[in-house]
Amino acid sequence: MPQQVPDLETTVLVGIVTSVAIVVLVLLLPIVRAYARGASWVGVLGWWLLVALLWIPLVLGDGFQVGVPVWLAARFALVFGVLVHVLILSPPLFALGATLIWLLSRGGKPNTGPTPR
């Protein structure tokens, strides 16, 4: 009985849609939005640094290999493929969304301090 492996386009598409859905649902949580609004510029720099630390080995390296038996990889190819795409795409999407929340919370505040003479 030959194993059926899903095509690459399906795996990539499902991974991207899943990543976007996870990030949107997490960013809709009130506690996450409050944290992003209250963060300082050091916090914003920190979550972008975390994304950079995750992406540098992927960009500079030769790729990665997962050591699993062939029968297991064939049965769970879609799950493995989706998880890899979620782990690669979710951190930058989250950092982008949190930065947008942070910027929008900072942008509309008028200067309420004393006016200089």
Backbone torsions as a table, in degrees:
resi	resn	phi	psi	omega
1	MET	NA	114.0	-179.5
2	PRO	-73.0	144.4	178.6
3	GLN	-82.4	136.6	178.0
4	GLN	-98.9	121.7	179.1
5	VAL	-104.7	131.3	179.4
6	PRO	-66.0	151.4	-178.7
7	ASP	-71.0	160.7	-174.5
8	LEU	-65.3	-36.8	-178.7
9	GLU	-62.5	-40.6	178.8
10	THR	-64.5	-43.9	-179.4
11	THR	-62.9	-45.1	-179.2
12	VAL	-65.7	-45.1	-178.8
13	LEU	-63.2	-45.6	178.8
14	VAL	-65.0	-37.7	178.0
15	GLY	-64.8	-42.1	179.5
16	ILE	-66.9	-46.2	-179.9
17	VAL	-63.1	-40.8	178.5
18	THR	-65.3	-41.5	178.7
19	SER	-61.9	-46.6	-180.0
20	VAL	-63.2	-41.9	-179.9
21	ALA	-64.0	-43.1	179.7
22	ILE	-63.7	-45.3	-178.2
23	VAL	-64.9	-43.0	179.4
24	VAL	-63.6	-44.3	-179.9
25	LEU	-65.0	-38.2	178.2
26	VAL	-68.9	-42.1	-179.1
27	LEU	-71.5	-16.6	175.9
28	LEU	-81.2	-12.3	177.9
29	LEU	-68.6	132.1	-177.4
30	PRO	-59.7	-35.7	-178.4
31	ILE	-68.9	-34.8	178.6
32	VAL	-70.9	-42.1	177.5
33	ARG	-63.9	-39.7	178.4
34	ALA	-64.6	-39.1	177.4
35	TYR	-64.9	-43.1	-179.3
36	ALA	-66.9	-38.7	177.9
37	ARG	-66.9	-37.4	-176.0
38	GLY	-86.6	-2.8	-177.4
39	ALA	-72.3	149.9	175.0
40	SER	-88.6	179.3	179.3
41	TRP	-66.3	-24.6	177.1
42	VAL	-67.7	-38.3	176.8
43	GLY	-64.4	-41.8	177.7
44	VAL	-62.9	-44.4	177.3
45	LEU	-62.0	-36.0	179.9
46	GLY	-65.3	-44.4	-178.9
47	TRP	-73.5	-26.4	172.8
48	TRP	-73.5	-32.8	175.9
49	LEU	-65.8	-38.5	176.8
50	LEU	-61.7	-42.2	177.4
51	VAL	-63.1	-42.8	179.5
52	ALA	-63.1	-40.4	179.6
53	LEU	-66.7	-29.6	176.1
54	LEU	-76.5	-34.0	-174.0
55	TRP	-88.8	-24.0	-177.5
56	ILE	-58.7	-47.4	177.6
57	PRO	-63.2	-32.0	179.5
58	LEU	-69.9	-39.2	-177.5
59	VAL	-77.4	-43.4	-175.3
60	LEU	-86.6	-21.4	-177.6
61	GLY	-82.9	177.0	179.3
62	ASP	-86.0	3.6	-175.9
63	GLY	114.2	-162.3	179.1
64	PHE	-145.9	156.3	178.5
65	GLN	-125.8	143.7	176.9
66	VAL	-110.4	121.8	-178.4
67	GLY	-89.4	91.0	176.7
68	VAL	-131.0	154.6	176.7
69	PRO	-62.6	152.9	-176.5
70	VAL	-61.7	-41.2	-178.4
71	TRP	-64.8	-34.0	178.5
72	LEU	-74.7	-40.8	179.4
73	ALA	-64.8	-37.8	-179.9
74	ALA	-68.4	-37.1	-178.9
75	ARG	-75.0	-34.1	-175.1
76	PHE	-115.1	28.3	-176.9
77	ALA	-62.5	-42.0	179.7
78	LEU	-64.8	-43.3	180.0
79	VAL	-64.4	-46.2	178.4
80	PHE	-61.6	-44.2	-179.4
81	GLY	-63.3	-42.3	179.2
82	VAL	-66.5	-43.8	179.6
83	LEU	-61.9	-38.9	178.2
84	VAL	-63.7	-43.9	179.7
85	HIS	-67.8	-36.9	177.3
86	VAL	-64.5	-43.9	-179.7
87	LEU	-67.8	-27.7	179.6
88	ILE	-83.8	-39.7	-172.5
89	LEU	-91.7	-27.6	-175.3
90	SER	-65.1	-44.1	-178.8
91	PRO	-59.8	-46.3	178.3
92	PRO	-68.2	-33.3	177.0
93	LEU	-66.3	-40.3	177.7
94	PHE	-65.6	-43.6	179.5
95	ALA	-62.7	-39.7	178.4
96	LEU	-65.1	-46.2	179.7
97	GLY	-65.1	-42.7	179.3
98	ALA	-66.9	-35.8	177.2
99	THR	-67.1	-39.0	176.6
100	LEU	-64.2	-41.4	176.2
101	ILE	-61.8	-42.8	-179.5
102	TRP	-64.4	-44.0	-179.8
103	LEU	-66.2	-41.8	179.6
104	LEU	-67.3	-30.2	177.8
105	SER	-75.2	-22.4	-179.9
106	ARG	-91.3	-27.3	-169.6
107	GLY	-71.8	-34.5	-171.7
108	GLY	-91.7	6.1	-176.4
109	LYS	-86.8	123.0	176.1
110	PRO	-75.8	158.5	178.7
111	ASN	-76.0	109.3	-176.2
112	THR	-100.0	5.1	-179.7
113	GLY	-75.4	175.8	179.5
114	PRO	-66.2	143.4	-179.4
115	THR	-78.1	138.2	179.2
116	PRO	-72.6	148.7	-179.3
117	ARG	-103.1	NA	NA
